[in-house]
């Protein structure tokens, strides 16, 4: 496996991680009766996305 293949594989896993993580957040929001506002959910999602990318930057 080349470095390029490893990078592509890593990018694929990151994409799936973000997609399924977001799905889980939205499912929890729905099951909770949409108690949080859209603005609150935007904040929650943005924090998770940016926290995840900052951690990946150090790898």
mmCIF file of the N, C-alpha and C atoms, coordinates in Angstrom:
data_MODEL
# 
_entry.id   MODEL 
# 
loop_
_atom_site.group_PDB 
_atom_site.id 
_atom_site.type_symbol 
_atom_site.label_atom_id 
_atom_site.label_alt_id 
_atom_site.label_comp_id 
_atom_site.label_asym_id 
_atom_site.label_entity_id 
_atom_site.label_seq_id 
_atom_site.pdbx_PDB_ins_code 
_atom_site.Cartn_x 
_atom_site.Cartn_y 
_atom_site.Cartn_z 
_atom_site.occupancy 
_atom_site.B_iso_or_equiv 
_atom_site.pdbx_formal_charge 
_atom_site.auth_seq_id 
_atom_site.auth_comp_id 
_atom_site.auth_asym_id 
_atom_site.auth_atom_id 
_atom_site.pdbx_PDB_model_num 
ATOM 1   N N  . UNK A 1 1  ? 0.851   -1.164 0.000  1.00 0.00 ? 1  UNK A N  1 
ATOM 2   C CA . UNK A 1 1  ? 0.000   0.000  0.000  1.00 0.00 ? 1  UNK A CA 1 
ATOM 3   C C  . UNK A 1 1  ? 0.907   1.241  0.000  1.00 0.00 ? 1  UNK A C  1 
ATOM 4   N N  . UNK A 1 2  ? 0.659   2.153  -0.901 1.00 0.00 ? 2  UNK A N  1 
ATOM 5   C CA . UNK A 1 2  ? 1.467   3.368  -0.993 1.00 0.00 ? 2  UNK A CA 1 
ATOM 6   C C  . UNK A 1 2  ? 0.943   4.435  -0.037 1.00 0.00 ? 2  UNK A C  1 
ATOM 7   N N  . UNK A 1 3  ? 1.739   5.496  0.136  1.00 0.00 ? 3  UNK A N  1 
ATOM 8   C CA . UNK A 1 3  ? 1.300   6.610  0.988  1.00 0.00 ? 3  UNK A CA 1 
ATOM 9   C C  . UNK A 1 3  ? 0.017   7.224  0.458  1.00 0.00 ? 3  UNK A C  1 
ATOM 10  N N  . UNK A 1 4  ? -0.103  7.310  -0.869 1.00 0.00 ? 4  UNK A N  1 
ATOM 11  C CA . UNK A 1 4  ? -1.303  7.869  -1.490 1.00 0.00 ? 4  UNK A CA 1 
ATOM 12  C C  . UNK A 1 4  ? -2.525  7.011  -1.169 1.00 0.00 ? 4  UNK A C  1 
ATOM 13  N N  . UNK A 1 5  ? -2.363  5.692  -1.233 1.00 0.00 ? 5  UNK A N  1 
ATOM 14  C CA . UNK A 1 5  ? -3.464  4.785  -0.892 1.00 0.00 ? 5  UNK A CA 1 
ATOM 15  C C  . UNK A 1 5  ? -3.863  4.934  0.564  1.00 0.00 ? 5  UNK A C  1 
ATOM 16  N N  . UNK A 1 6  ? -2.859  5.065  1.426  1.00 0.00 ? 6  UNK A N  1 
ATOM 17  C CA . UNK A 1 6  ? -3.128  5.228  2.852  1.00 0.00 ? 6  UNK A CA 1 
ATOM 18  C C  . UNK A 1 6  ? -3.877  6.524  3.112  1.00 0.00 ? 6  UNK A C  1 
ATOM 19  N N  . UNK A 1 7  ? -3.478  7.604  2.447  1.00 0.00 ? 7  UNK A N  1 
ATOM 20  C CA . UNK A 1 7  ? -4.174  8.886  2.602  1.00 0.00 ? 7  UNK A CA 1 
ATOM 21  C C  . UNK A 1 7  ? -5.618  8.785  2.143  1.00 0.00 ? 7  UNK A C  1 
ATOM 22  N N  . UNK A 1 8  ? -5.846  8.153  0.990  1.00 0.00 ? 8  UNK A N  1 
ATOM 23  C CA . UNK A 1 8  ? -7.205  8.000  0.478  1.00 0.00 ? 8  UNK A CA 1 
ATOM 24  C C  . UNK A 1 8  ? -8.050  7.174  1.439  1.00 0.00 ? 8  UNK A C  1 
ATOM 25  N N  . UNK A 1 9  ? -7.478  6.114  1.970  1.00 0.00 ? 9  UNK A N  1 
ATOM 26  C CA . UNK A 1 9  ? -8.190  5.261  2.914  1.00 0.00 ? 9  UNK A CA 1 
ATOM 27  C C  . UNK A 1 9  ? -8.528  6.047  4.175  1.00 0.00 ? 9  UNK A C  1 
ATOM 28  N N  . UNK A 1 10 ? -7.580  6.834  4.656  1.00 0.00 ? 10 UNK A N  1 
ATOM 29  C CA . UNK A 1 10 ? -7.801  7.657  5.840  1.00 0.00 ? 10 UNK A CA 1 
ATOM 30  C C  . UNK A 1 10 ? -8.900  8.682  5.591  1.00 0.00 ? 10 UNK A C  1 
ATOM 31  N N  . UNK A 1 11 ? -8.879  9.311  4.419  1.00 0.00 ? 11 UNK A N  1 
ATOM 32  C CA . UNK A 1 11 ? -9.913  10.283 4.064  1.00 0.00 ? 11 UNK A CA 1 
ATOM 33  C C  . UNK A 1 11 ? -11.289 9.628  4.016  1.00 0.00 ? 11 UNK A C  1 
ATOM 34  N N  . UNK A 1 12 ? -11.356 8.411  3.504  1.00 0.00 ? 12 UNK A N  1 
ATOM 35  C CA . UNK A 1 12 ? -12.617 7.687  3.430  1.00 0.00 ? 12 UNK A CA 1 
ATOM 36  C C  . UNK A 1 12 ? -13.148 7.404  4.828  1.00 0.00 ? 12 UNK A C  1 
ATOM 37  N N  . UNK A 1 13 ? -12.287 6.941  5.713  1.00 0.00 ? 13 UNK A N  1 
ATOM 38  C CA . UNK A 1 13 ? -12.722 6.668  7.082  1.00 0.00 ? 13 UNK A CA 1 
ATOM 39  C C  . UNK A 1 13 ? -13.162 7.937  7.782  1.00 0.00 ? 13 UNK A C  1 
ATOM 40  N N  . UNK A 1 14 ? -12.462 9.026  7.547  1.00 0.00 ? 14 UNK A N  1 
ATOM 41  C CA . UNK A 1 14 ? -12.842 10.306 8.141  1.00 0.00 ? 14 UNK A CA 1 
ATOM 42  C C  . UNK A 1 14 ? -14.216 10.742 7.647  1.00 0.00 ? 14 UNK A C  1 
ATOM 43  N N  . UNK A 1 15 ? -14.476 10.570 6.360  1.00 0.00 ? 15 UNK A N  1 
ATOM 44  C CA . UNK A 1 15 ? -15.776 10.926 5.793  1.00 0.00 ? 15 UNK A CA 1 
ATOM 45  C C  . UNK A 1 15 ? -16.899 10.123 6.436  1.00 0.00 ? 15 UNK A C  1 
ATOM 46  N N  . UNK A 1 16 ? -16.682 8.822  6.587  1.00 0.00 ? 16 UNK A N  1 
ATOM 47  C CA . UNK A 1 16 ? -17.695 7.974  7.210  1.00 0.00 ? 16 UNK A CA 1 
ATOM 48  C C  . UNK A 1 16 ? -17.892 8.345  8.672  1.00 0.00 ? 16 UNK A C  1 
ATOM 49  N N  . UNK A 1 17 ? -16.806 8.616  9.357  1.00 0.00 ? 17 UNK A N  1 
ATOM 50  C CA . UNK A 1 17 ? -16.884 9.011  10.765 1.00 0.00 ? 17 UNK A CA 1 
ATOM 51  C C  . UNK A 1 17 ? -17.726 10.271 10.917 1.00 0.00 ? 17 UNK A C  1 
ATOM 52  N N  . UNK A 1 18 ? -17.466 11.270 10.103 1.00 0.00 ? 18 UNK A N  1 
ATOM 53  C CA . UNK A 1 18 ? -18.224 12.516 10.181 1.00 0.00 ? 18 UNK A CA 1 
ATOM 54  C C  . UNK A 1 18 ? -19.686 12.303 9.811  1.00 0.00 ? 18 UNK A C  1 
ATOM 55  N N  . UNK A 1 19 ? -19.927 11.556 8.744  1.00 0.00 ? 19 UNK A N  1 
ATOM 56  C CA . UNK A 1 19 ? -21.300 11.337 8.289  1.00 0.00 ? 19 UNK A CA 1 
ATOM 57  C C  . UNK A 1 19 ? -22.130 10.603 9.336  1.00 0.00 ? 19 UNK A C  1 
ATOM 58  N N  . UNK A 1 20 ? -21.590 9.512  9.869  1.00 0.00 ? 20 UNK A N  1 
ATOM 59  C CA . UNK A 1 20 ? -22.359 8.738  10.839 1.00 0.00 ? 20 UNK A CA 1 
ATOM 60  C C  . UNK A 1 20 ? -22.441 9.454  12.180 1.00 0.00 ? 20 UNK A C  1 
ATOM 61  N N  . UNK A 1 21 ? -21.438 10.220 12.527 1.00 0.00 ? 21 UNK A N  1 
ATOM 62  C CA . UNK A 1 21 ? -21.499 11.028 13.738 1.00 0.00 ? 21 UNK A CA 1 
ATOM 63  C C  . UNK A 1 21 ? -22.593 12.074 13.641 1.00 0.00 ? 21 UNK A C  1 
ATOM 64  N N  . UNK A 1 22 ? -22.666 12.728 12.491 1.00 0.00 ? 22 UNK A N  1 
ATOM 65  C CA . UNK A 1 22 ? -23.721 13.727 12.273 1.00 0.00 ? 22 UNK A CA 1 
ATOM 66  C C  . UNK A 1 22 ? -25.098 13.072 12.297 1.00 0.00 ? 22 UNK A C  1 
ATOM 67  N N  . UNK A 1 23 ? -25.201 11.920 11.677 1.00 0.00 ? 23 UNK A N  1 
ATOM 68  C CA . UNK A 1 23 ? -26.463 11.180 11.680 1.00 0.00 ? 23 UNK A CA 1 
ATOM 69  C C  . UNK A 1 23 ? -26.903 10.897 13.115 1.00 0.00 ? 23 UNK A C  1 
ATOM 70  N N  . UNK A 1 24 ? -25.979 10.460 13.949 1.00 0.00 ? 24 UNK A N  1 
ATOM 71  C CA . UNK A 1 24 ? -26.283 10.166 15.334 1.00 0.00 ? 24 UNK A CA 1 
ATOM 72  C C  . UNK A 1 24 ? -26.740 11.398 16.100 1.00 0.00 ? 24 UNK A C  1 
ATOM 73  N N  . UNK A 1 25 ? -26.079 12.514 15.870 1.00 0.00 ? 25 UNK A N  1 
ATOM 74  C CA . UNK A 1 25 ? -26.478 13.765 16.523 1.00 0.00 ? 25 UNK A CA 1 
ATOM 75  C C  . UNK A 1 25 ? -27.897 14.134 16.128 1.00 0.00 ? 25 UNK A C  1 
ATOM 76  N N  . UNK A 1 26 ? -28.204 14.058 14.841 1.00 0.00 ? 26 UNK A N  1 
ATOM 77  C CA . UNK A 1 26 ? -29.544 14.434 14.383 1.00 0.00 ? 26 UNK A CA 1 
ATOM 78  C C  . UNK A 1 26 ? -30.611 13.449 14.843 1.00 0.00 ? 26 UNK A C  1 
ATOM 79  N N  . UNK A 1 27 ? -30.268 12.170 14.924 1.00 0.00 ? 27 UNK A N  1 
ATOM 80  C CA . UNK A 1 27 ? -31.224 11.189 15.438 1.00 0.00 ? 27 UNK A CA 1 
ATOM 81  C C  . UNK A 1 27 ? -31.527 11.469 16.915 1.00 0.00 ? 27 UNK A C  1 
ATOM 82  N N  . UNK A 1 28 ? -30.498 11.777 17.689 1.00 0.00 ? 28 UNK A N  1 
ATOM 83  C CA . UNK A 1 28 ? -30.691 12.105 19.105 1.00 0.00 ? 28 UNK A CA 1 
ATOM 84  C C  . UNK A 1 28 ? -31.565 13.351 19.242 1.00 0.00 ? 28 UNK A C  1 
ATOM 85  N N  . UNK A 1 29 ? -31.323 14.339 18.406 1.00 0.00 ? 29 UNK A N  1 
ATOM 86  C CA . UNK A 1 29 ? -32.116 15.570 18.430 1.00 0.00 ? 29 UNK A CA 1 
ATOM 87  C C  . UNK A 1 29 ? -33.593 15.260 18.150 1.00 0.00 ? 29 UNK A C  1 
ATOM 88  N N  . UNK A 1 30 ? -33.834 14.446 17.133 1.00 0.00 ? 30 UNK A N  1 
ATOM 89  C CA . UNK A 1 30 ? -35.209 14.079 16.773 1.00 0.00 ? 30 UNK A CA 1 
ATOM 90  C C  . UNK A 1 30 ? -35.872 13.289 17.896 1.00 0.00 ? 30 UNK A C  1 
ATOM 91  N N  . UNK A 1 31 ? -35.152 12.316 18.443 1.00 0.00 ? 31 UNK A N  1 
ATOM 92  C CA . UNK A 1 31 ? -35.725 11.486 19.522 1.00 0.00 ? 31 UNK A CA 1 
ATOM 93  C C  . UNK A 1 31 ? -35.974 12.290 20.788 1.00 0.00 ? 31 UNK A C  1 
ATOM 94  N N  . UNK A 1 32 ? -35.258 13.388 20.922 1.00 0.00 ? 32 UNK A N  1 
ATOM 95  C CA . UNK A 1 32 ? -35.421 14.266 22.080 1.00 0.00 ? 32 UNK A CA 1 
ATOM 96  C C  . UNK A 1 32 ? -36.518 15.300 21.831 1.00 0.00 ? 32 UNK A C  1 
ATOM 97  N N  . UNK A 1 33 ? -37.248 15.149 20.740 1.00 0.00 ? 33 UNK A N  1 
ATOM 98  C CA . UNK A 1 33 ? -38.361 16.037 20.440 1.00 0.00 ? 33 UNK A CA 1 
ATOM 99  C C  . UNK A 1 33 ? -37.937 17.408 19.942 1.00 0.00 ? 33 UNK A C  1 
ATOM 100 N N  . UNK A 1 34 ? -36.750 17.489 19.359 1.00 0.00 ? 34 UNK A N  1 
ATOM 101 C CA . UNK A 1 34 ? -36.230 18.755 18.818 1.00 0.00 ? 34 UNK A CA 1 
ATOM 102 C C  . UNK A 1 34 ? -36.221 19.845 19.897 1.00 0.00 ? 34 UNK A C  1 
ATOM 103 N N  . UNK A 1 35 ? -35.804 19.454 21.106 1.00 0.00 ? 35 UNK A N  1 
ATOM 104 C CA . UNK A 1 35 ? -35.818 20.385 22.234 1.00 0.00 ? 35 UNK A CA 1 
ATOM 105 C C  . UNK A 1 35 ? -34.876 21.570 22.012 1.00 0.00 ? 35 UNK A C  1 
ATOM 106 N N  . UNK A 1 36 ? -33.742 21.322 21.364 1.00 0.00 ? 36 UNK A N  1 
ATOM 107 C CA . UNK A 1 36 ? -32.791 22.402 21.095 1.00 0.00 ? 36 UNK A CA 1 
ATOM 108 C C  . UNK A 1 36 ? -33.211 23.146 19.838 1.00 0.00 ? 36 UNK A C  1 
ATOM 109 N N  . UNK A 1 37 ? -32.910 24.418 19.813 1.00 0.00 ? 37 UNK A N  1 
ATOM 110 C CA . UNK A 1 37 ? -33.225 25.218 18.628 1.00 0.00 ? 37 UNK A CA 1 
ATOM 111 C C  . UNK A 1 37 ? -32.262 24.875 17.489 1.00 0.00 ? 37 UNK A C  1 
ATOM 112 N N  . UNK A 1 38 ? -32.611 25.298 16.305 1.00 0.00 ? 38 UNK A N  1 
ATOM 113 C CA . UNK A 1 38 ? -31.734 25.107 15.150 1.00 0.00 ? 38 UNK A CA 1 
ATOM 114 C C  . UNK A 1 38 ? -30.385 25.777 15.412 1.00 0.00 ? 38 UNK A C  1 
ATOM 115 N N  . UNK A 1 39 ? -30.408 26.949 16.017 1.00 0.00 ? 39 UNK A N  1 
ATOM 116 C CA . UNK A 1 39 ? -29.163 27.667 16.312 1.00 0.00 ? 39 UNK A CA 1 
ATOM 117 C C  . UNK A 1 39 ? -28.303 26.875 17.307 1.00 0.00 ? 39 UNK A C  1 
ATOM 118 N N  . UNK A 1 40 ? -28.934 26.284 18.319 1.00 0.00 ? 40 UNK A N  1 
ATOM 119 C CA . UNK A 1 40 ? -28.187 25.468 19.279 1.00 0.00 ? 40 UNK A CA 1 
ATOM 120 C C  . UNK A 1 40 ? -27.582 24.243 18.592 1.00 0.00 ? 40 UNK A C  1 
ATOM 121 N N  . UNK A 1 41 ? -28.348 23.620 17.721 1.00 0.00 ? 41 UNK A N  1 
ATOM 122 C CA . UNK A 1 41 ? -27.839 22.446 17.007 1.00 0.00 ? 41 UNK A CA 1 
ATOM 123 C C  . UNK A 1 41 ? -26.701 22.822 16.063 1.00 0.00 ? 41 UNK A C  1 
ATOM 124 N N  . UNK A 1 42 ? -26.824 23.990 15.448 1.00 0.00 ? 42 UNK A N  1 
ATOM 125 C CA . UNK A 1 42 ? -25.735 24.466 14.586 1.00 0.00 ? 42 UNK A CA 1 
ATOM 126 C C  . UNK A 1 42 ? -24.457 24.595 15.393 1.00 0.00 ? 42 UNK A C  1 
ATOM 127 N N  . UNK A 1 43 ? -24.562 25.150 16.572 1.00 0.00 ? 43 UNK A N  1 
ATOM 128 C CA . UNK A 1 43 ? -23.404 25.311 17.462 1.00 0.00 ? 43 UNK A CA 1 
ATOM 129 C C  . UNK A 1 43 ? -22.824 23.950 17.850 1.00 0.00 ? 43 UNK A C  1 
ATOM 130 N N  . UNK A 1 44 ? -23.689 23.027 18.243 1.00 0.00 ? 44 UNK A N  1 
ATOM 131 C CA . UNK A 1 44 ? -23.249 21.690 18.647 1.00 0.00 ? 44 UNK A CA 1 
ATOM 132 C C  . UNK A 1 44 ? -22.523 20.991 17.499 1.00 0.00 ? 44 UNK A C  1 
ATOM 133 N N  . UNK A 1 45 ? -23.112 21.008 16.319 1.00 0.00 ? 45 UNK A N  1 
ATOM 134 C CA . UNK A 1 45 ? -22.516 20.328 15.160 1.00 0.00 ? 45 UNK A CA 1 
ATOM 135 C C  . UNK A 1 45 ? -21.200 20.999 14.779 1.00 0.00 ? 45 UNK A C  1 
ATOM 136 N N  . UNK A 1 46 ? -21.172 22.315 14.734 1.00 0.00 ? 46 UNK A N  1 
ATOM 137 C CA . UNK A 1 46 ? -19.947 23.032 14.365 1.00 0.00 ? 46 UNK A CA 1 
ATOM 138 C C  . UNK A 1 46 ? -18.822 22.718 15.345 1.00 0.00 ? 46 UNK A C  1 
ATOM 139 N N  . UNK A 1 47 ? -19.134 22.678 16.632 1.00 0.00 ? 47 UNK A N  1 
ATOM 140 C CA . UNK A 1 47 ? -18.112 22.352 17.633 1.00 0.00 ? 47 UNK A CA 1 
ATOM 141 C C  . UNK A 1 47 ? -17.554 20.958 17.414 1.00 0.00 ? 47 UNK A C  1 
ATOM 142 N N  . UNK A 1 48 ? -18.428 20.005 17.089 1.00 0.00 ? 48 UNK A N  1 
ATOM 143 C CA . UNK A 1 48 ? -17.963 18.628 16.871 1.00 0.00 ? 48 UNK A CA 1 
ATOM 144 C C  . UNK A 1 48 ? -17.107 18.532 15.611 1.00 0.00 ? 48 UNK A C  1 
ATOM 145 N N  . UNK A 1 49 ? -17.518 19.190 14.561 1.00 0.00 ? 49 UNK A N  1 
ATOM 146 C CA . UNK A 1 49 ? -16.769 19.123 13.306 1.00 0.00 ? 49 UNK A CA 1 
ATOM 147 C C  . UNK A 1 49 ? -15.396 19.754 13.486 1.00 0.00 ? 49 UNK A C  1 
ATOM 148 N N  . UNK A 1 50 ? -15.361 20.940 14.067 1.00 0.00 ? 50 UNK A N  1 
ATOM 149 C CA . UNK A 1 50 ? -14.078 21.628 14.209 1.00 0.00 ? 50 UNK A CA 1 
ATOM 150 C C  . UNK A 1 50 ? -13.193 20.961 15.245 1.00 0.00 ? 50 UNK A C  1 
ATOM 151 N N  . UNK A 1 51 ? -13.765 20.383 16.272 1.00 0.00 ? 51 UNK A N  1 
ATOM 152 C CA . UNK A 1 51 ? -12.971 19.651 17.262 1.00 0.00 ? 51 UNK A CA 1 
ATOM 153 C C  . UNK A 1 51 ? -12.338 18.420 16.613 1.00 0.00 ? 51 UNK A C  1 
ATOM 154 N N  . UNK A 1 52 ? -13.103 17.739 15.756 1.00 0.00 ? 52 UNK A N  1 
ATOM 155 C CA . UNK A 1 52 ? -12.588 16.551 15.073 1.00 0.00 ? 52 UNK A CA 1 
ATOM 156 C C  . UNK A 1 52 ? -11.489 16.870 14.095 1.00 0.00 ? 52 UNK A C  1 
ATOM 157 N N  . UNK A 1 53 ? -11.615 17.966 13.362 1.00 0.00 ? 53 UNK A N  1 
ATOM 158 C CA . UNK A 1 53 ? -10.587 18.298 12.386 1.00 0.00 ? 53 UNK A CA 1 
ATOM 159 C C  . UNK A 1 53 ? -9.334  18.817 13.048 1.00 0.00 ? 53 UNK A C  1 
ATOM 160 N N  . UNK A 1 54 ? -9.457  19.507 14.183 1.00 0.00 ? 54 UNK A N  1 
ATOM 161 C CA . UNK A 1 54 ? -8.251  20.002 14.848 1.00 0.00 ? 54 UNK A CA 1 
ATOM 162 C C  . UNK A 1 54 ? -7.458  18.832 15.424 1.00 0.00 ? 54 UNK A C  1 
ATOM 163 N N  . UNK A 1 55 ? -8.149  17.794 15.899 1.00 0.00 ? 55 UNK A N  1 
ATOM 164 C CA . UNK A 1 55 ? -7.448  16.613 16.405 1.00 0.00 ? 55 UNK A CA 1 
ATOM 165 C C  . UNK A 1 55 ? -6.741  15.878 15.269 1.00 0.00 ? 55 UNK A C  1 
ATOM 166 N N  . UNK A 1 56 ? -7.377  15.812 14.115 1.00 0.00 ? 56 UNK A N  1 
ATOM 167 C CA . UNK A 1 56 ? -6.777  15.097 12.986 1.00 0.00 ? 56 UNK A CA 1 
ATOM 168 C C  . UNK A 1 56 ? -5.569  15.839 12.432 1.00 0.00 ? 56 UNK A C  1 
ATOM 169 N N  . UNK A 1 57 ? -5.525  17.151 12.616 1.00 0.00 ? 57 UNK A N  1 
ATOM 170 C CA . UNK A 1 57 ? -4.412  17.951 12.084 1.00 0.00 ? 57 UNK A CA 1 
ATOM 171 C C  . UNK A 1 57 ? -3.078  17.594 12.750 1.00 0.00 ? 57 UNK A C  1 
ATOM 172 N N  . UNK A 1 58 ? -3.134  17.026 13.948 1.00 0.00 ? 58 UNK A N  1 
ATOM 173 C CA . UNK A 1 58 ? -1.907  16.706 14.675 1.00 0.00 ? 58 UNK A CA 1 
ATOM 174 C C  . UNK A 1 58 ? -1.366  15.324 14.345 1.00 0.00 ? 58 UNK A C  1 
ATOM 175 N N  . UNK A 1 59 ? -2.078  14.582 13.536 1.00 0.00 ? 59 UNK A N  1 
ATOM 176 C CA . UNK A 1 59 ? -1.620  13.227 13.197 1.00 0.00 ? 59 UNK A CA 1 
ATOM 177 C C  . UNK A 1 59 ? -0.529  13.259 12.174 1.00 0.00 ? 59 UNK A C  1 
# 
